[in-house]
Amino acid sequence: MAAATASKQTKQVISENIFLLSSNDANVPSGKVYKVLNRKDMWFIINKNGQRVQLDEVNWKWEPRDEVVLLVKVLSSVLQSIEAGEVYRVYDDAKHDERYILDKHNEKVLFDKNIFKWEVI
């Protein structure tokens, strides 16, 4: 009984957006951000064929992500971990009231014109 309760608690804390670290399904590639859908207390993501696939901890490993609010192309940067010409997602961290991108080392970098210049896509 305790295991079922723990399982339900885990499913309730799934973020609206996840970053897929690993996948056992060829139609759901890892290394991408997915929007999570909740239907009748079951969690789904949409695979590359447009089909709903139930999200479970056996087939995928993921980490939660904040909401993506913009896509930007970096024009110049003072950091080597942010490459000019690359496209980045801008995440909204409502809890800390800030926006950020993830650099090539998967580290948070404040969305600030003093760090890098960008154009909105």
Secondary structure as the mmCIF struct_conf table of DSSP 4:
data_model
#
loop_
_struct_conf.conf_type_id
_struct_conf.id
_struct_conf.beg_label_comp_id
_struct_conf.beg_label_asym_id
_struct_conf.beg_label_seq_id
_struct_conf.end_label_comp_id
_struct_conf.end_label_asym_id
_struct_conf.end_label_seq_id
HELX_RH_AL_P HELX_RH_AL_P1 ALA A 2 GLN A 12
TURN_TY1_P TURN_TY1_P1 VAL A 13 VAL A 13
BEND BEND1 GLU A 16 GLU A 16
STRN STRN1 ASN A 17 SER A 23
BEND BEND2 ASN A 24 ASN A 24
TURN_TY1_P TURN_TY1_P2 ALA A 26 ASN A 27
BEND BEND3 VAL A 28 VAL A 28
BEND BEND4 SER A 30 LYS A 32
STRN STRN2 VAL A 33 LYS A 35
STRN STRN3 LEU A 37 ARG A 39
TURN_TY1_P TURN_TY1_P3 LYS A 40 ASP A 41
STRN STRN4 MET A 42 ILE A 46
TURN_TY1_P TURN_TY1_P4 LYS A 48 ASN A 49
BEND BEND5 GLY A 50 GLY A 50
STRN STRN5 ARG A 52 GLN A 54
TURN_TY1_P TURN_TY1_P5 GLU A 57 ASN A 59
STRN STRN6 TRP A 60 ARG A 65
HELX_LH_PP_P HELX_LH_PP_P1 ASP A 66 ASP A 66
STRN STRN7 GLU A 67 SER A 77
BEND BEND6 VAL A 78 LEU A 79
TURN_TY1_P TURN_TY1_P6 GLN A 80 SER A 81
BEND BEND7 ILE A 82 ILE A 82
TURN_TY1_P TURN_TY1_P7 ALA A 84 GLY A 85
STRN STRN8 VAL A 87 ASP A 93
TURN_TY1_P TURN_TY1_P8 ALA A 94 ASP A 97
STRN STRN9 GLU A 98 LEU A 102
TURN_TY1_P TURN_TY1_P9 LYS A 104 HIS A 105
BEND BEND8 ASN A 106 ASN A 106
STRN STRN10 LYS A 108 LEU A 110
TURN_TY1_P TURN_TY1_P10 LYS A 113 ILE A 115
STRN STRN11 PHE A 116 VAL A 120
#
